[in-house]
Amino acid sequence: MILGTRGAILSLVATLAVVGIARADERDRALIDRVEVKASPIYGMARVRALVSATELKGARIPHDFKPALTVKIGGDKVAFVTGLSKNAEVEVEIVLVIATTDAFKETFEPIREILKTGLLDPLEKLGPRFRIAVIGYDSTTVGQKRLGTVAEARKALDGLVPEDLTSEVALATAVSNAVSIAAAAANRPKLVGAMTRPVVIVVSDGDGILPESRPDITAIGEAAAKGGVRVHGLGFSPGKHRRSLLTLGELAKTSGGTFRWVQEIEGWDVALDQLVDQLAHEYVVTALAPLAEVAGKRLAVSIESASGPLTAAPVSLKAPKCGKVECAGDAYCVRDVCIARRRSSGGGGVLRWILLVLGAAVVIGGSAMFVRSRRGPRRYPIKPAPLPSAVVTGYSVPVAAPAPAARPGGPVLIIMSGPETGRQVPLHHGFTLGKAPGSHLSLIQDGTASTNHAQITVDGATWTLTDLGSTNGTFANGSRVTSVALFHGMSLRVGSTDLRFWQA
């Protein structure tokens, strides 16, 4: 059981207080884990995207049911935003698992290894290829992987670890330092274009073997991890029931911005790992738009409502927006990390110029009803099926596209932001279909990642809704994967690898 009794909590807190070390996870807290500022496909606008976590004292995620009440501010002003979960968004999690193989773990290592397979590696494998992992074991020396790979490769590396018979010197500091370097380096090389990375080090240890004179080294490792954006999460387990050595893991977690979970008995591992996997898969992804000129140097602040009251994360300074590694010069906007010059018609108009002219009205910072809806994040709405004939395609019953009725002048449109038809406006109507199927209202026949019947747009009153039809590669709204989401003016969409913008003048 993790921190299973009030007496256990008080005992550990008292031990930490004696040596003057601030406690890791001494209270519920929120943290801005990582921030990305990019030029967006809307000319003149920046996209600010942040990974935000919140945990209780005992390590549980806040809130448990993914209905977070968030407040987001840039430069002290509230802004509109969309919230998603990291497992559904373009987020790659880079994990280095550090495990003690010292003589102290000789009797308990085998059951711990099996628990790590079933409680950590198996769930991560089911979550998909965006979780990459490496395994490092340490006793007198360090062994294991030097780069991240698949979960299957990590499982093989874990099987190859053997606890030492007699440990004369403990290489914990070296193992964690190496793990931080591996995670940080991988975070700078995302596999998916435009993806955010989240580097993590997980340490399974009793924290023993660190001499008092070496404690500053542990603090320095934690601080270096924080500087590189790497969070160190400690899973403290002491076969010999020694508590004081757990301070090492607490210090690493505190200084790096990670979490610490104390597993008192073998039976407590399941709860600890369930919480950790939940934290890794369900971090909040917050996406907001702001004018390019009003981002650099401003501070991003996020607060989350919890049972214990508002949890406010330490503000983070925002950098100048870039498109990939460069700033888009002149009359250009950014799509998938590529600067694209705006096209103009010979008549001096052009859709993108029109976008610029109405941009000020498009993104209003404040309390319009449209933005109140967007602040609450993607929500599911009851969808009235389009009155179209049905056909079964790959197990889904989906509407077959009918001839599109004439669009209402001035009604909502999709603006194609990537590919050979960049800049084209496509008027919308109830039952609008997107996919490779013949007759789709927006044909994605040239998009190799789109499904036959990929998505559909419907309208109920004044609410337009985009629904994924069980596509293979997913449908995204403002960077977060969605099943069904209410559309609002200016929302960025991606269907397959086609970037779109919902525009409702």
C-alpha positions in Angstrom: 0.0 0.0 0.0 1.3 3.5 -0.9 1.4 5.8 2.1 -1.3 3.6 3.3 -1.9 5.0 6.8 -1.8 8.3 8.5 1.0 7.1 10.8 3.1 6.1 7.8 2.7 9.5 6.3 3.6 11.3 9.5 6.6 9.1 10.0 8.0 9.8 6.5 7.3 13.5 6.8 9.0 13.7 10.1 12.0 11.9 8.8 12.3 14.2 5.9 11.9 17.3 8.1 14.7 16.2 10.4 17.3 16.5 7.7 15.9 19.8 6.4 14.9 18.5 2.9 11.6 19.9 1.5 9.2 17.0 0.8 8.4 15.7 -2.6 4.6 15.7 -3.1 4.0 17.1 0.4 0.7 18.4 -0.8 -1.6 18.4 -3.9 0.1 20.4 -6.7 -0.1 21.4 -10.3 2.9 21.7 -12.7 3.4 23.0 -16.2 5.5 20.1 -17.5 6.5 21.4 -20.9 5.6 24.4 -23.1 5.8 24.8 -26.9 5.2 28.1 -28.7 4.8 28.0 -32.5 3.5 30.1 -35.3 0.1 28.7 -36.3 -1.6 28.0 -39.6 -3.6 31.2 -39.0 -1.6 34.1 -40.2 -0.5 36.4 -37.5 -1.3 34.0 -34.7 0.8 31.9 -32.3 -0.2 28.5 -30.9 0.8 28.0 -27.3 0.6 24.3 -26.2 1.4 23.1 -22.7 1.6 19.8 -20.9 0.1 20.2 -17.5 -0.1 17.7 -14.6 -1.8 17.7 -11.2 -1.3 15.1 -8.5 -2.5 14.5 -5.0 -0.3 13.8 -2.0 -0.6 10.1 -2.5 0.2 10.3 -6.2 -3.3 10.1 -7.7 -4.0 12.3 -10.7 -6.3 15.3 -10.3 -9.1 15.1 -11.3 -9.7 11.4 -11.7 -12.5 11.6 -14.3 -10.9 14.0 -16.8 -13.3 16.9 -16.2 -10.7 19.5 -15.2 -11.8 23.0 -14.4 -8.9 25.0 -15.8 -8.0 28.6 -16.0 -5.3 29.7 -18.5 -3.6 33.1 -18.6 -1.0 34.6 -20.9 0.6 37.8 -19.6 -2.0 37.9 -16.8 -5.0 37.8 -19.1 -7.4 34.9 -19.4 -7.3 33.2 -22.9 -9.5 30.8 -24.7 -8.1 27.2 -24.9 -8.9 23.6 -25.6 -8.0 20.7 -23.3 -7.1 17.1 -24.2 -5.2 14.2 -22.9 -1.7 13.3 -23.8 -2.6 9.7 -24.8 -4.8 11.1 -27.6 -2.6 14.0 -28.6 0.6 14.4 -30.6 2.7 13.7 -27.5 5.6 11.3 -27.4 6.6 10.1 -23.9 10.3 9.2 -23.6 10.9 6.9 -20.5 14.1 5.6 -18.9 13.5 3.1 -16.2 16.3 2.8 -13.6 16.1 -0.3 -11.4 18.2 -1.3 -8.4 19.9 -4.7 -8.8 21.9 -4.4 -5.6 22.3 -7.2 -3.1 19.5 -5.7 -1.0 17.1 -6.6 -3.8 18.3 -10.2 -4.3 15.3 -11.8 -2.6 12.6 -9.4 -3.9 13.9 -8.6 -7.4 12.1 -11.4 -9.3 8.6 -10.5 -8.0 9.3 -6.8 -8.6 10.5 -7.5 -12.2 7.2 -9.4 -12.9 5.1 -6.6 -11.4 7.0 -4.0 -13.6 6.2 -6.1 -16.7 2.5 -6.5 -15.9 1.9 -3.1 -14.2 4.1 -0.8 -16.3 5.3 -2.3 -19.6 2.1 -4.1 -20.6 -0.1 -1.0 -20.1 2.4 1.2 -21.9 2.5 -1.2 -24.8 -1.3 -1.1 -25.2 -1.2 2.7 -25.3 0.7 2.6 -28.5 4.1 3.4 -30.1 4.4 6.9 -28.8 5.7 5.5 -25.5 9.4 4.7 -26.0 11.4 3.2 -23.2 14.9 2.1 -22.1 15.9 0.1 -19.0 19.0 0.6 -16.9 20.0 -1.6 -13.9 22.5 -0.5 -11.3 24.5 -2.1 -8.5 28.3 -1.6 -8.3 28.1 -0.6 -12.0 25.4 0.2 -14.5 24.1 -2.0 -17.3 21.3 -1.8 -19.8 20.1 0.1 -22.8 21.8 3.3 -24.0 18.9 4.5 -26.2 15.2 4.4 -26.2 13.3 1.6 -28.0 10.1 -0.3 -28.1 8.4 -1.8 -25.0 9.3 -5.2 -26.3 13.0 -4.3 -26.4 12.7 -2.9 -22.8 11.0 -6.1 -21.6 13.9 -8.1 -23.0 16.4 -5.8 -21.3 14.6 -6.1 -18.0 14.7 -9.9 -18.3 18.5 -9.6 -18.7 19.1 -7.9 -15.4 20.5 -10.0 -12.5 20.8 -8.8 -8.9 24.3 -8.8 -7.5 25.4 -11.1 -4.7 27.5 -8.5 -2.9 27.4 -4.8 -3.6 30.4 -3.0 -2.4 29.7 0.4 -4.0 26.3 1.8 -5.3 26.1 3.4 -8.7 22.7 5.0 -8.2 23.9 8.6 -9.0 25.6 7.5 -12.2 22.6 5.5 -13.3 20.2 8.4 -12.8 22.6 10.9 -14.4 22.9 8.6 -17.5 19.1 8.1 -17.6 18.5 11.9 -17.6 20.9 12.4 -20.4 19.3 9.6 -22.5 15.8 11.0 -21.9 16.8 14.6 -22.6 18.5 13.7 -25.9 15.5 11.7 -27.1 13.2 14.6 -26.3 15.1 16.8 -28.8 14.5 14.3 -31.6 10.7 13.6 -31.8 9.8 10.9 -34.4 6.5 12.6 -35.4 6.7 16.0 -37.1 5.1 18.6 -34.8 4.9 16.3 -31.8 5.6 17.4 -28.3 8.0 15.2 -26.2 7.8 14.4 -22.5 11.0 13.0 -21.1 10.6 11.0 -17.9 13.0 9.0 -15.6 11.4 6.4 -13.3 13.7 5.1 -10.5 12.8 1.9 -8.6 15.2 1.9 -5.6 15.6 2.0 -1.9 17.8 5.1 -2.3 20.6 3.4 -0.3 24.3 3.8 -0.8 24.5 7.6 -1.1 26.9 9.0 1.5 26.1 12.3 3.2 29.0 14.0 1.3 27.5 12.8 -2.0 24.1 14.3 -1.4 24.9 17.6 -3.2 25.6 15.4 -6.3 22.0 14.0 -6.1 20.6 17.6 -5.8 22.7 18.7 -8.8 21.4 15.7 -10.8 17.8 16.6 -10.0 18.3 20.3 -10.9 20.0 19.3 -14.2 17.0 17.1 -15.0 14.6 20.0 -14.3 16.6 22.3 -16.5 16.4 19.8 -19.3 12.7 19.3 -18.8 13.1 15.8 -17.4 10.9 14.7 -14.5 12.3 12.1 -12.2 9.5 9.9 -10.6 10.7 7.8 -7.6 9.1 4.4 -6.6 10.6 3.9 -3.2 10.8 0.4 -1.9 13.1 -0.8 0.9 13.5 -4.6 1.3 15.3 -3.9 4.6 12.5 -1.5 5.8 15.0 1.4 6.0 13.2 4.7 5.6 16.0 7.3 5.8 17.6 6.2 2.5 14.3 7.0 0.7 15.3 10.7 1.1 17.5 10.3 -1.9 14.5 9.6 -4.1 12.5 12.3 -2.5 15.3 14.8 -3.3 15.5 13.7 -6.9 11.7 14.0 -7.3 11.6 17.4 -5.5 14.4 19.1 -7.4 13.3 17.7 -10.9 9.6 18.4 -10.5 8.7 14.7 -10.4 6.7 12.7 -8.0 7.6 10.2 -5.2 5.6 7.1 -4.2 6.5 5.0 -1.2 5.7 1.3 -1.7 5.8 -0.2 1.8 5.1 -3.8 0.8 5.2 -6.0 -2.3 1.4 -5.9 -2.4 1.5 -2.1 -2.8 3.2 -2.1 -6.3 -0.1 -2.5 -8.2 -1.5 0.7 -6.8 1.7 2.6 -7.4 2.1 1.5 -11.0 -1.6 2.1 -11.8 -1.2 5.7 -10.6 2.1 6.2 -12.5 0.7 4.9 -15.8 -2.4 7.0 -15.3 -0.2 10.1 -14.8 1.9 9.3 -17.9 -1.1 8.6 -20.2 -3.5 11.3 -19.0 -1.5 14.4 -18.7 -3.5 17.5 -19.7 -2.7 19.1 -23.1 -3.7 22.7 -23.1 -3.8 24.6 -26.5 -4.4 28.3 -26.9 -4.1 30.9 -29.7 -2.7 34.4 -29.2 -1.4 37.1 -31.5 2.2 36.6 -32.5 3.3 39.9 -31.2 1.7 39.3 -27.8 3.5 36.1 -26.8 7.3 36.4 -26.5 8.4 37.3 -23.0 4.9 36.8 -21.5 4.2 34.3 -18.8 1.9 31.3 -19.1 -0.1 30.5 -15.9 -2.4 27.5 -15.4 -4.6 26.7 -12.4 -6.7 23.6 -11.8 -9.6 23.2 -9.5 -9.4 20.3 -7.0 -11.1 19.1 -3.9 -8.5 20.9 -1.8 -9.0 24.2 -3.7 -7.3 25.8 -6.7 -3.9 24.4 -7.6 -1.8 27.0 -9.5 1.3 25.9 -11.4 4.4 28.1 -11.3 4.2 30.4 -14.3 6.5 29.7 -17.3 8.0 32.3 -19.6 7.1 32.0 -23.2 9.7 32.1 -26.0 9.3 33.8 -29.4 7.0 31.7 -31.7 8.8 29.7 -34.4 7.8 27.4 -37.2 10.0 24.3 -36.6 13.4 25.9 -36.0 12.9 29.2 -37.8 10.6 32.2 -37.7 8.4 32.7 -40.8 9.6 35.8 -42.5 7.4 38.2 -44.4 4.0 37.3 -45.6 3.9 33.6 -44.5 2.1 31.3 -42.0 3.1 27.9 -40.5 1.8 24.5 -41.4 3.4 21.3 -39.9 6.6 23.1 -39.2 6.9 24.6 -42.7 6.6 28.3 -43.6 4.1 28.8 -46.4 3.8 32.1 -48.3 0.2 33.4 -48.5 -1.5 33.2 -51.8 -3.3 36.2 -53.2 -5.7 36.4 -56.1 -5.2 38.8 -58.9 -8.1 40.8 -57.7 -6.3 41.7 -54.5 -8.5 39.4 -52.4 -7.7 35.8 -51.6 -9.0 33.8 -48.7 -5.8 34.2 -46.6 -5.9 37.9 -47.0 -9.5 37.8 -45.9 -8.5 35.7 -42.9 -6.0 38.5 -42.0 -8.6 41.2 -42.3 -11.1 39.4 -40.0 -8.5 38.0 -37.6 -9.0 40.6 -35.0 -12.6 39.7 -34.7 -11.9 36.0 -35.0 -9.8 35.6 -31.8 -11.4 37.6 -29.1 -9.8 37.3 -25.7 -12.5 37.4 -23.1 -15.9 36.0 -22.3 -17.9 35.4 -25.4 -20.2 32.4 -25.3 -18.1 30.7 -28.0 -15.0 30.9 -25.9 -16.8 29.8 -22.8 -17.5 26.6 -24.7 -13.9 26.2 -25.8 -12.5 26.6 -22.3 -14.2 23.5 -21.2 -12.4 21.4 -23.7 -13.7 18.9 -26.2 -17.1 17.6 -25.2 -19.4 15.0 -26.6 -22.7 16.2 -28.0 -25.6 14.0 -29.1 -25.3 13.8 -32.8 -28.4 13.7 -35.0 -27.5 11.3 -37.9 -27.6 12.9 -41.3 -30.7 11.8 -43.3 -28.5 9.8 -45.8 -28.5 6.1 -46.8 -26.2 3.8 -44.9 -23.5 1.3 -45.8 -21.3 -0.9 -43.7 -17.6 -0.1 -44.2 -14.9 -1.9 -42.2 -17.4 -2.7 -39.4 -18.8 0.9 -39.1 -22.2 2.0 -40.3 -21.6 5.3 -42.0 -23.5 7.6 -44.2 -22.9 7.3 -47.9 -22.1 10.8 -49.3 -25.0 12.4 -51.2 -24.8 15.4 -53.5 -24.0 18.4 -51.4 -26.8 21.0 -51.1 -26.0 24.5 -51.9 -24.2 26.2 -49.0 -25.8 29.1 -47.3 -24.0 32.3 -48.3 -21.7 33.4 -45.5 -22.1 30.0 -43.7 -19.3 28.1 -42.1 -16.5 26.7 -44.2 -13.4 24.4 -43.9 -10.3 26.1 -45.1 -7.7 23.7 -46.4 -4.3 24.6 -44.9 -2.0 22.0 -46.4 -1.5 20.0 -49.6 -2.1 21.0 -53.2 -5.4 22.7 -52.5 -4.0 25.0 -49.7 -6.3 28.1 -49.4 -9.4 26.5 -50.8 -12.7 27.1 -48.9 -15.2 24.2 -48.7 -18.8 25.3 -47.6 -20.3 23.0 -44.9 -23.7 21.5 -44.4 -25.4 19.0 -42.2 -24.0 15.5 -42.9 -20.8 16.7 -44.5 -18.4 13.8 -45.0 -14.6 13.6 -45.2 -12.6 10.6 -46.4 -11.4 8.5 -49.4 -14.9 7.1 -50.2 -16.2 8.0 -53.6 -18.5 11.0 -53.3 -17.1 12.3 -50.0 -17.9 16.0 -49.7 -14.2 16.6 -49.0 -12.3 14.0 -50.9 -9.0 12.8 -49.2 -8.1 10.4 -51.9 -4.6 11.7 -52.1 -4.0 11.5 -48.3 -2.4 8.2 -47.6 -3.2 8.4 -43.9 -6.9 9.1 -44.2 -9.6 6.4 -43.9 -12.3 5.6 -46.4 -15.0 7.1 -44.2 -12.9 9.2 -41.9 -15.1 11.8 -40.3 -18.4 13.7 -40.5 -19.6 17.1 -39.6 -23.2 17.7 -38.4 -25.2 20.7 -37.1 -27.7 20.8 -34.3 -29.1 24.3 -34.0 -26.1 26.6 -33.9 -23.7 23.9 -32.8 -21.4 22.3 -35.5 -19.9 19.0 -34.5 -17.0 17.0 -35.9 -17.3 13.2 -35.3 -14.6 10.6 -36.1 -16.0 7.5 -37.8 -13.6 5.0 -36.4 -10.6 6.1 -38.5 -7.3 4.3 -38.3 -5.1 7.4 -37.7 -7.5 9.6 -35.8 -9.1 13.0 -36.0 -7.5 15.9 -34.2 -8.8 19.3 -32.9 -6.2 21.9 -31.8 -3.6 19.1 -31.5 -5.7 16.7 -29.4 -7.2 13.5 -30.7 -11.0 13.6 -30.5 -13.9 11.2 -31.0 -16.5 14.0 -31.1 -16.0 17.7 -30.6 -18.0 20.9 -30.9 -16.4 23.2 -33.4 -15.8 26.9 -32.8 -14.5 29.7 -35.0 -10.8 29.4 -35.9 -10.4 25.8 -34.6 -7.4 23.9 -36.1 -8.3 20.4 -37.4 -6.3 17.5 -38.8 -7.9 14.6 -40.7 -5.4 12.0 -41.7 -2.5 14.3 -42.5 -4.7 17.1 -44.0 -4.7 20.3 -42.0 -8.0 22.3 -42.0 -9.4 25.3 -40.3 -13.1 25.7 -39.2 -14.2 29.2 -40.2 -17.5 30.7 -39.2 -17.7 34.4 -40.0 
